[in-house]
């Protein structure tokens, strides 16, 4: 999932597209403050996770058995996404205790 406010902020779009052609990688893009036409999703990343459209677009489900999620960006988004993922049974990844959610402080 690559979520940004509008299309002008889609950094690394070409690189992600090239990687997805070389490896089994599916990139799902979401615009939170702009109109988006398919295949792009529209809305906050928390909304598209909660309403199922993220997993539908990716063709995969997020589960503790199969997923590891990296969250990076707005601290409020990271906190909200973490709560949604905790509710699905995923846990924070720590050095001494492997989990499913890795976060990076963006600012």
N, CA and C atoms as an extended XYZ file, in Angstrom:
321
Properties=species:S:1:pos:R:3:atomname:S:1:resname:S:1:resid:I:1 pbc="F F F"
N         0.846       -1.163        0.000 N   UNK     1
C         0.000        0.000        0.000 CA  UNK     1
C         0.888        1.221        0.000 C   UNK     1
N         0.657        2.080       -0.924 N   UNK     2
C         1.356        3.349       -0.994 CA  UNK     2
C         0.277        4.418       -0.920 C   UNK     2
N         0.132        5.016        0.256 N   UNK     3
C        -0.910        6.016        0.459 CA  UNK     3
C        -0.336        7.406        0.577 C   UNK     3
N        -0.895        8.330       -0.184 N   UNK     4
C        -0.479        9.735       -0.159 CA  UNK     4
C        -1.715       10.620       -0.318 C   UNK     4
N        -1.525       11.914       -0.137 N   UNK     5
C        -2.660       12.833       -0.270 CA  UNK     5
C        -3.132       12.974       -1.711 C   UNK     5
N        -2.191       13.216       -2.625 N   UNK     6
C        -2.572       13.368       -4.033 CA  UNK     6
C        -1.488       12.785       -4.926 C   UNK     6
N        -1.791       12.648       -6.198 N   UNK     7
C        -0.902       11.957       -7.135 CA  UNK     7
C         0.479       12.601       -7.227 C   UNK     7
N         0.581       13.897       -6.995 N   UNK     8
C         1.879       14.573       -7.072 CA  UNK     8
C         2.850       14.057       -6.012 C   UNK     8
N         2.340       13.433       -4.963 N   UNK     9
C         3.190       12.928       -3.884 CA  UNK     9
C         3.563       11.452       -4.050 C   UNK     9
N         3.270       10.872       -5.172 N   UNK    10
C         3.573        9.455       -5.401 CA  UNK    10
C         5.052        9.256       -5.744 C   UNK    10
N         5.908        9.484       -4.759 N   UNK    11
C         7.344        9.265       -4.939 CA  UNK    11
C         7.593        7.785       -5.168 C   UNK    11
N         8.615        7.483       -5.911 N   UNK    12
C         9.035        6.102       -6.176 CA  UNK    12
C         8.023        5.289       -6.985 C   UNK    12
N         7.087        5.930       -7.624 N   UNK    13
C         6.075        5.197       -8.393 CA  UNK    13
C         6.704        4.350       -9.498 C   UNK    13
N         7.649        4.929      -10.226 N   UNK    14
C         8.301        4.194      -11.315 CA  UNK    14
C         9.122        3.031      -10.761 C   UNK    14
N         9.815        3.269       -9.657 N   UNK    15
C        10.633        2.215       -9.056 CA  UNK    15
C         9.764        1.065       -8.562 C   UNK    15
N         8.657        1.384       -7.926 N   UNK    16
C         7.748        0.342       -7.440 CA  UNK    16
C         7.149       -0.448       -8.599 C   UNK    16
N         6.801        0.251       -9.664 N   UNK    17
C         6.261       -0.440      -10.846 CA  UNK    17
C         7.301       -1.382      -11.445 C   UNK    17
N         8.548       -0.925      -11.529 N   UNK    18
C         9.612       -1.776      -12.076 CA  UNK    18
C         9.841       -2.996      -11.186 C   UNK    18
N         9.845       -2.804       -9.879 N   UNK    19
C        10.014       -3.935       -8.954 CA  UNK    19
C         8.879       -4.942       -9.084 C   UNK    19
N         7.665       -4.426       -9.268 N   UNK    20
C         6.518       -5.334       -9.366 CA  UNK    20
C         6.551       -6.158      -10.654 C   UNK    20
N         7.290       -5.704      -11.656 N   UNK    21
C         7.446       -6.488      -12.881 CA  UNK    21
C         8.530       -7.552      -12.729 C   UNK    21
N         9.477       -7.326      -11.809 N   UNK    22
C        10.599       -8.247      -11.621 CA  UNK    22
C        10.381       -9.258      -10.509 C   UNK    22
N         9.500       -8.934       -9.568 N   UNK    23
C         9.317       -9.763       -8.383 CA  UNK    23
C         7.827       -9.943       -8.096 C   UNK    23
N         7.492      -10.891       -7.245 N   UNK    24
C         6.078      -11.055       -6.868 CA  UNK    24
C         5.652       -9.973       -5.886 C   UNK    24
N         5.460       -8.775       -6.399 N   UNK    25
C         5.104       -7.606       -5.591 CA  UNK    25
C         3.898       -6.931       -6.222 C   UNK    25
N         2.895       -6.697       -5.439 N   UNK    26
C         1.708       -5.995       -5.928 CA  UNK    26
C         1.635       -4.671       -5.204 C   UNK    26
N         1.624       -3.569       -5.928 N   UNK    27
C         1.572       -2.233       -5.339 CA  UNK    27
C         0.148       -1.711       -5.452 C   UNK    27
N        -0.436       -1.361       -4.309 N   UNK    28
C        -1.768       -0.770       -4.260 CA  UNK    28
C        -1.588        0.680       -3.838 C   UNK    28
N        -2.140        1.596       -4.612 N   UNK    29
C        -1.981        3.019       -4.346 CA  UNK    29
C        -3.298        3.629       -3.900 C   UNK    29
N        -3.200        4.523       -2.912 N   UNK    30
C        -4.389        5.152       -2.345 CA  UNK    30
C        -4.160        6.655       -2.211 C   UNK    30
N        -5.118        7.438       -2.690 N   UNK    31
C        -5.064        8.896       -2.571 CA  UNK    31
C        -6.103        9.340       -1.550 C   UNK    31
N        -5.653       10.024       -0.506 N   UNK    32
C        -6.581       10.396        0.564 CA  UNK    32
C        -7.329       11.703        0.323 C   UNK    32
N        -6.763       12.600       -0.461 N   UNK    33
C        -7.411       13.909       -0.634 CA  UNK    33
C        -7.640       14.281       -2.092 C   UNK    33
N        -7.646       13.311       -2.949 N   UNK    34
C        -7.862       13.591       -4.368 CA  UNK    34
C        -8.767       12.514       -4.948 C   UNK    34
N        -9.396       12.841       -6.042 N   UNK    35
C       -10.196       11.853       -6.741 CA  UNK    35
C        -9.262       10.794       -7.308 C   UNK    35
N        -9.660        9.564       -7.201 N   UNK    36
C        -8.835        8.481       -7.719 CA  UNK    36
C        -9.674        7.592       -8.619 C   UNK    36
N        -9.126        7.276       -9.772 N   UNK    37
C        -9.793        6.359      -10.692 CA  UNK    37
C        -9.089        5.010      -10.585 C   UNK    37
N        -9.837        3.930      -10.712 N   UNK    38
C        -9.219        2.598      -10.638 CA  UNK    38
C        -8.022        2.515      -11.584 C   UNK    38
N        -6.952        1.887      -11.199 N   UNK    39
C        -6.836        0.985      -10.058 CA  UNK    39
C        -6.498        1.671       -8.742 C   UNK    39
N        -6.393        2.997       -8.737 N   UNK    40
C        -6.087        3.692       -7.489 CA  UNK    40
C        -7.285        3.655       -6.550 C   UNK    40
N        -7.006        3.589       -5.251 N   UNK    41
C        -8.059        3.652       -4.241 CA  UNK    41
C        -8.184        5.086       -3.753 C   UNK    41
N        -9.338        5.444       -3.228 N   UNK    42
C        -9.564        6.781       -2.694 CA  UNK    42
C        -9.964        6.673       -1.233 C   UNK    42
N        -9.415        7.561       -0.406 N   UNK    43
C        -9.730        7.586        1.021 CA  UNK    43
C        -8.478        7.405        1.846 C   UNK    43
N        -8.635        7.529        3.146 N   UNK    44
C        -7.508        7.319        4.047 CA  UNK    44
C        -7.163        5.822        4.078 C   UNK    44
N        -5.902        5.504        4.310 N   UNK    45
C        -5.491        4.100        4.333 CA  UNK    45
C        -6.237        3.328        5.419 C   UNK    45
N        -6.563        4.001        6.522 N   UNK    46
C        -7.335        3.339        7.575 CA  UNK    46
C        -8.723        2.961        7.075 C   UNK    46
N        -9.314        3.808        6.258 N   UNK    47
C       -10.645        3.530        5.711 CA  UNK    47
C       -10.611        2.359        4.742 C   UNK    47
N        -9.611        2.335        3.851 N   UNK    48
C        -9.583        1.271        2.846 CA  UNK    48
C        -9.191       -0.073        3.453 C   UNK    48
N        -8.491       -0.046        4.593 N   UNK    49
C        -8.257       -1.295        5.312 CA  UNK    49
C        -9.551       -1.749        5.979 C   UNK    49
N       -10.209       -0.825        6.676 N   UNK    50
C       -11.421       -1.173        7.427 CA  UNK    50
C       -12.563       -1.634        6.524 C   UNK    50
N       -12.708       -1.034        5.336 N   UNK    51
C       -13.847       -1.399        4.486 CA  UNK    51
C       -13.552       -2.557        3.518 C   UNK    51
N       -12.324       -3.083        3.576 N   UNK    52
C       -11.997       -4.248        2.761 CA  UNK    52
C       -11.478       -3.960        1.371 C   UNK    52
N       -11.510       -2.702        0.933 N   UNK    53
C       -11.086       -2.423       -0.439 CA  UNK    53
C        -9.580       -2.572       -0.634 C   UNK    53
N        -8.783       -2.393        0.407 N   UNK    54
C        -7.337       -2.606        0.295 CA  UNK    54
C        -7.034       -4.068       -0.033 C   UNK    54
N        -7.602       -4.964        0.743 N   UNK    55
C        -7.343       -6.384        0.517 CA  UNK    55
C        -7.927       -6.857       -0.810 C   UNK    55
N        -9.071       -6.318       -1.187 N   UNK    56
C        -9.659       -6.679       -2.480 CA  UNK    56
C        -8.749       -6.235       -3.626 C   UNK    56
N        -8.219       -5.024       -3.555 N   UNK    57
C        -7.332       -4.520       -4.605 CA  UNK    57
C        -6.020       -5.288       -4.659 C   UNK    57
N        -5.537       -5.720       -3.498 N   UNK    58
C        -4.276       -6.460       -3.443 CA  UNK    58
C        -4.448       -7.926       -3.808 C   UNK    58
N        -5.677       -8.406       -3.724 N   UNK    59
C        -5.911       -9.819       -3.978 CA  UNK    59
C        -5.329      -10.696       -2.886 C   UNK    59
N        -5.254      -10.152       -1.671 N   UNK    60
C        -4.684      -10.884       -0.534 CA  UNK    60
C        -5.306      -10.353        0.751 C   UNK    60
N        -5.297      -11.206        1.768 N   UNK    61
C        -5.822      -10.765        3.056 CA  UNK    61
C        -4.680      -10.605        4.047 C   UNK    61
N        -4.889       -9.724        5.022 N   UNK    62
C        -3.905       -9.487        6.068 CA  UNK    62
C        -4.277      -10.363        7.250 C   UNK    62
N        -3.324      -11.227        7.640 N   UNK    63
C        -3.580      -12.138        8.759 CA  UNK    63
C        -2.286      -12.380        9.523 C   UNK    63
N        -2.386      -12.756       10.805 N   UNK    64
C        -1.175      -13.048       11.585 CA  UNK    64
C        -0.365      -14.212       11.001 C   UNK    64
N        -1.022      -15.126       10.340 N   UNK    65
C        -0.338      -16.294        9.789 CA  UNK    65
C         0.509      -15.979        8.555 C   UNK    65
N         0.141      -14.927        7.805 N   UNK    66
C         0.788      -14.699        6.509 CA  UNK    66
C         1.346      -13.298        6.295 C   UNK    66
N         1.179      -12.393        7.254 N   UNK    67
C         1.474      -10.989        6.965 CA  UNK    67
C         2.535      -10.376        7.864 C   UNK    67
N         3.282       -9.458        7.286 N   UNK    68
C         4.149       -8.554        8.034 CA  UNK    68
C         3.933       -7.186        7.404 C   UNK    68
N         3.562       -6.208        8.210 N   UNK    69
C         3.192       -4.888        7.720 CA  UNK    69
C         4.220       -3.869        8.186 C   UNK    69
N         4.691       -3.020        7.260 N   UNK    70
C         5.598       -1.923        7.584 CA  UNK    70
C         4.802       -0.635        7.469 C   UNK    70
N         4.716        0.112        8.571 N   UNK    71
C         3.993        1.380        8.577 CA  UNK    71
C         4.986        2.521        8.708 C   UNK    71
N         4.892        3.474        7.818 N   UNK    72
C         5.778        4.633        7.835 CA  UNK    72
C         4.985        5.833        7.360 C   UNK    72
N         5.086        6.943        8.086 N   UNK    73
C         4.395        8.154        7.663 CA  UNK    73
C         3.863        8.932        8.835 C   UNK    73
N         2.746        9.568        8.627 N   UNK    74
C         2.116       10.394        9.646 CA  UNK    74
C         1.928        9.586       10.929 C   UNK    74
N         2.397       10.101       12.080 N   UNK    75
C         2.278        9.358       13.331 CA  UNK    75
C         0.839        8.982       13.694 C   UNK    75
N        -0.125        9.829       13.360 N   UNK    76
C        -1.523        9.503       13.639 CA  UNK    76
C        -1.986        8.317       12.790 C   UNK    76
N        -1.568        8.294       11.522 N   UNK    77
C        -1.914        7.168       10.651 CA  UNK    77
C        -1.289        5.884       11.175 C   UNK    77
N        -0.018        5.968       11.578 N   UNK    78
C         0.673        4.785       12.090 CA  UNK    78
C        -0.056        4.245       13.318 C   UNK    78
N        -0.464        5.129       14.223 N   UNK    79
C        -1.176        4.697       15.435 CA  UNK    79
C        -2.528        4.088       15.091 C   UNK    79
N        -3.282        4.727       14.192 N   UNK    80
C        -4.604        4.221       13.813 CA  UNK    80
C        -4.504        2.881       13.079 C   UNK    80
N        -3.549        2.778       12.158 N   UNK    81
C        -3.377        1.513       11.434 CA  UNK    81
C        -2.938        0.406       12.387 C   UNK    81
N        -2.055        0.737       13.321 N   UNK    82
C        -1.611       -0.262       14.292 CA  UNK    82
C        -2.791       -0.804       15.078 C   UNK    82
N        -3.679        0.066       15.517 N   UNK    83
C        -4.861       -0.378       16.281 CA  UNK    83
C        -5.738       -1.301       15.439 C   UNK    83
N        -5.940       -0.949       14.173 N   UNK    84
C        -6.745       -1.806       13.295 CA  UNK    84
C        -6.092       -3.173       13.107 C   UNK    84
N        -4.774       -3.182       12.996 N   UNK    85
C        -4.058       -4.443       12.798 CA  UNK    85
C        -4.005       -5.264       14.087 C   UNK    85
N        -3.861       -4.600       15.239 N   UNK    86
C        -3.906       -5.318       16.523 CA  UNK    86
C        -5.250       -6.023       16.672 C   UNK    86
N        -6.312       -5.361       16.259 N   UNK    87
C        -7.651       -5.947       16.357 CA  UNK    87
C        -7.780       -7.207       15.494 C   UNK    87
N        -6.930       -7.350       14.487 N   UNK    88
C        -6.940       -8.537       13.622 CA  UNK    88
C        -5.983       -9.617       14.127 C   UNK    88
N        -5.355       -9.372       15.268 N   UNK    89
C        -4.465      -10.365       15.852 CA  UNK    89
C        -2.993      -10.184       15.526 C   UNK    89
N        -2.632       -9.135       14.792 N   UNK    90
C        -1.233       -8.886       14.505 CA  UNK    90
C        -0.591       -8.215       15.721 C   UNK    90
N         0.716       -8.384       15.890 N   UNK    91
C         1.430       -7.826       17.037 CA  UNK    91
C         2.646       -7.039       16.561 C   UNK    91
N         3.074       -6.090       17.383 N   UNK    92
C         4.250       -5.292       17.054 CA  UNK    92
C         5.492       -6.189       17.035 C   UNK    92
N         6.304       -5.993       16.017 N   UNK    93
C         7.556       -6.747       15.890 CA  UNK    93
C         8.603       -6.097       16.791 C   UNK    93
N         9.249       -6.901       17.600 N   UNK    94
C        10.308       -6.423       18.485 CA  UNK    94
C        11.540       -7.309       18.311 C   UNK    94
N        12.706       -6.790       18.676 N   UNK    95
C        13.942       -7.557       18.517 CA  UNK    95
C        13.867       -8.906       19.223 C   UNK    95
N        13.325       -8.928       20.405 N   UNK    96
C        13.310      -10.165       21.183 CA  UNK    96
C        12.028      -10.967       21.035 C   UNK    96
N        11.059      -10.399       20.344 N   UNK    97
C         9.796      -11.106       20.161 CA  UNK    97
C         9.252      -10.791       18.766 C   UNK    97
N         9.419      -11.697       17.823 N   UNK    98
C         8.938      -11.445       16.463 CA  UNK    98
C         7.435      -11.155       16.423 C   UNK    98
N         7.068      -10.279       15.546 N   UNK    99
C         5.667       -9.936       15.369 CA  UNK    99
C         5.370       -9.659       13.912 C   UNK    99
N         4.325       -8.887       13.678 N   UNK   100
C         3.837       -8.672       12.315 CA  UNK   100
C         3.850       -7.212       11.869 C   UNK   100
N         4.059       -6.282       12.810 N   UNK   101
C         3.964       -4.860       12.484 CA  UNK   101
C         5.296       -4.176       12.815 C   UNK   101
N         5.893       -3.561       11.803 N   UNK   102
C         7.104       -2.766       11.983 CA  UNK   102
C         6.744       -1.328       11.680 C   UNK   102
N         7.210       -0.401       12.509 N   UNK   103
C         6.888        1.009       12.289 CA  UNK   103
C         8.170        1.819       12.195 C   UNK   103
N         8.047        2.941       11.501 N   UNK   104
C         9.146        3.890       11.396 CA  UNK   104
C         8.599        5.257       11.735 C   UNK   104
N         9.296        5.964       12.595 N   UNK   105
C         8.874        7.326       12.950 CA  UNK   105
C         9.291        8.250       11.814 C   UNK   105
N         8.319        8.865       11.163 N   UNK   106
C         8.582        9.698       10.000 CA  UNK   106
C         8.929       11.125       10.399 C   UNK   106
N         8.271       11.624       11.426 N   UNK   107
C         8.616       12.952       11.955 CA  UNK   107
C         8.304       13.012       13.408 C   UNK   107
